[in-house]
């Protein structure tokens, strides 16, 4: 994951599942991203810090900065910051054609197609109807 990469970030507020973002800075344990999603409307920046084991619960939800520690599977894959497809790649009739195929990209593609009233979407031989 490089600086400037387009990513999906797991939403720690549980208001959304994934937020569209752009990487500002990255290291092995954490990532700083700028949220580019239309919602929430205010700019939000998820910032890394070096004391990732700080268990403070006094964080003010109105503050526009959050710490994001990277979560990895046993095989070494990051699970809470995922690559985002380019805009021209996002709206596919068959989701198998998505370059980055994961939960966030599937949900986004279905949302985009639903907004266009394209209610039929394929994932290979499987047909999804909204």
N, C-alpha and C positions, 0 to 999 in steps of 0.2 A: 504494500500500500504506500503510495507516494504522495508527497505534498501536492495539493491541487486535485487529487482524485475525487471523483463523484461517488458518494457512498450512501448507504442507508444506515441509520443509527437506531438501535432499539430505544424506544421512548421510555425513559425511567419514570415518567409521571403517570403512565398507564392511561393517558387520554387518547393516545394514538399507539399503534403497534410499532410503526417504523416512521422515521422522519428523514426526508431528503437533506443531505448535507454535503459539504466540501471539506476535505482534509486540510487543516492549517499546519499541523505538526504531528509527528508520530514517533514513538519509540517502542521498545519491546513490551512495555507494560500498559501504556495508555496512549490515547490519541486526543488531539484538540481538533474540533470540527466547528464549522459555522453552519447553522441550520439554514437551509434554503427553501424549506417547505412553505407552502402558502398558509399553513396553519401550524402553530400559532402565528398571528400576523406580526407580532413584535419579533425583532431579531433575537436569537438565542445563541449563545456560544457555549459549547461543552469544552471545558478546559481540563487538560491533564495537570496533575501535580505529582510530586515525587513521594509524598507520604500517602500511598494508596491504602494503607491500613488504618487510616484515621477514622474512627467510628463516631464522629460528631453527628448528632441529630438536630442541631440547632440551625440547620440550613433553611434559609428563608425561601419559600417557593416562588416569591415574587422576584428574587434575584435572577438575572438572566444568564448566570454561569453555573455550570455543573461539572463535576469531575466524572470522567468515563474511564474505568479500568477495562482493558480488553479481556474478554472471556474466550477461552480456547477449549476445544474438545481434546480428548486424549490423543487424537491423530494430529493435533496442532492447527486445526482450522479455527479461525476467529468466528464467533457466533453472534456477536452483538454489533459488529460493524461490517457491512457487506457491500461489495462493489455494486454500483448503480449503472444501469444501461444508459447509453447516449439517447437523447430525445428521439432521434429518428429510428432507434431500435426498439423503443418501448411498446409501441402499439402493433402487436403481431396477431394475426388471425390464429396461428398455431404457436403456442408458447414455447414449444421445443426449439423454435428459431431464436429465442432470446439468448444473447451471448452469456449473460449471468443469470442462471436459472436457480432461484431459491425463493423462499417464502415472500420476502419483500418485493422482489421483481414480479412474481406472479400476482400478488395482491394489487400492485400498482397497475399492471397491464389490464387486469379485470376492471379496476376502477375507471381507467381511461376508456376502455371499450364500452362500459356501462354508460358513461357520460355521453357517448356518441350514439347511444341506443343500438349498439352492436351487441345483441344479446347472446350470440352464439360464438363460442371460443373453443378451439381445440387444444388439447395437450396430447400430441401424437394421435392415437386412435380414439381417445376419450373426448367426448363432446360435453362442454359445460354450457348450461343455459341459465341466464340470470332471470 
